[in-house]
């Protein structure tokens, strides 16, 4: 059994070394990537889907759709708030100015501008709100292959939804 485990670990290590050695993180001009995942924020757990297109090797533009829901108790009443958002997003990717980054890693920073609509289950019409929101963020992706990777993003939102946000998810380039 020990010999089988050693062979399995050696094969697994070789497989992951080969799989990650050929991965390229740079999106490139004209290419598109899909991002999806979930996170945490002061306004509930965001679930998001976004699409980005490469304008050149360092800049991407895209959009994101998100949904959050959270509950709160106030004066013997439980309120459930649902927040739907649409945001335009732009990112600068640092790979060309940080040559020490492995080819599988994508490090970026950016900003977004969007609109959010909130509704509440309390039945009181004054509980709903909507408005513009801006976000600054930084993040990174690690690609296991040329098309599939994972992402992590940290940011701060200002406007209607003032809070911090952290997201984790997957990325697929096509």
N, C-alpha and C positions, 0 to 999 in steps of 0.2 A: 504494500500500500504506500509506503514511503517513497519508493521509486516512481510509482504512478503519480503521486502528488508533485514530486520534483519535476517530472516531465510536463504535467499539466501547467504548473506555474511558469516553467520555461516557455512553453508554447503560448500561454496567455500574455506574458511579457513581450514576446516577440510580436504577437498579433497587435498589441496596443502600440508598440514602437513603430511598426510599419503603418498602422492606420493613422497615427497622428503625425508622422513625419511628412506625409504628402498633403496635409491640410493647409489651405491658404485662407487667411482671415480677411484679406482686403476684398471689398465688394467690387470695386471697379466701375468705370463709366458704363452706364446703360444696363447694368445688372440690377436685379431685384431680390430682396430678401423679405421673408415673412417672419414676424416675431409674435409669440404668444406666451402667456403665462399668468401668474397671479402675484400678489404682494401683500403689503401691509401699509396702512396709513392711519392718520387720525380720524378719517371718515370712513372706516370700514376696510374690507378686504377687496382691493381692486382685481378684477379679472380683465385682461386686455388682449387685443389682437391689433397688430400694426404691420404696415408695409413700408419699406424704404427702397428708394431707387438711388443708384450711384450717379452723381453728377460728374465726378471725377474720382481719382483714387483716394481723396481725402474728405470729400463732402457728400453727404447723403441728405435727401429730402423725402419726407413721407407723411403718413398720417397714422392715427391710432384711435381706436374705439375702445371705451372701457365701461365697466359697470361695477358699482360698489353698493353694498347694503350694510346697514348697521342698525342696532336697536338702542334705545335710550329710555329710561324711566324718568317721568316728571309728574309730580303731584298725583300719585296713584294711577297713572296712565302709562302704558308702554307704547312707545312710538317706534315704528320701523321706517327708516328712511332709505330710499332707493335713489342712486345717483347715476345718471347716464351721461357720458362725456364723449366729445369728438375733439381731437386735437391735431393740428399740423405740427410736425416735428422736423427740426434740422439738426444734424450732427457733424462735428469735425472729428475725423479719425486720425490719431497721432502716430500711426504705424510708420509713416515715411520720415517723421522727425525723431523717432526713437528706434534706431536701427537694431538695438539690442533685443527688441521683442521677438520672441519666437514667431514663426510664420502662422502658427495656429491661433495666436492671440490677437484680438482687436480691442484697442482701448480708445474710448471716445468721450466727448463732452458735447452738450448741446442745449437747446432750448425748445420750448413748444408754446403754442398759443391755441387755446381752445374755448369751447363753450360747454357748460354743464347744465343739466336740468335735473332737479331733485323733486321727488314726490314723497308724501308721508302717508302712512296707513291710519293716522289718527282721525281722519275725517274732517279735520279743521283745515279750511282752504288756505289759511295763512302759513301753514307749515311747509308748503312747497316753495322752492326758490330756484332761480336760474341766474346765470351770469358768466362773464368771461373769466378765464383763468390762465395764468402763465406758469411755466415750469422751467427751472434750470436743473440739469442732471449730468451725471457722469456715470460711465459704466464700462463694462468689458464683456467680451465674448470669448469662448474657447471652442474651437472647431475640432471635432473628431474626424471629419472628412472634409472634402471640398464643399459640401453642401449642408452638412448638419452640425449644429453646435448648441451650446447652452449660454445663457446670458444672465447678467446681474446688473441692476441699475439702482442708483441712489439719487434722490432729488429733493427739491423743495418747491412747493406750489404757493403762489401768491395770487390774490384776487378773491373770488368767492369761496374757494376752498384753501384757506391758509393752513398748510401742514407739511410735514415731511412724508416722503414716500420711498419705499423700497420694493423692487420687483425682481422676480426670478422667473426664467422661462426658457423656451427653446427658440432656436433660429434655424430657418431653412432657406438656403440660397437657391434660386433657379434662374 
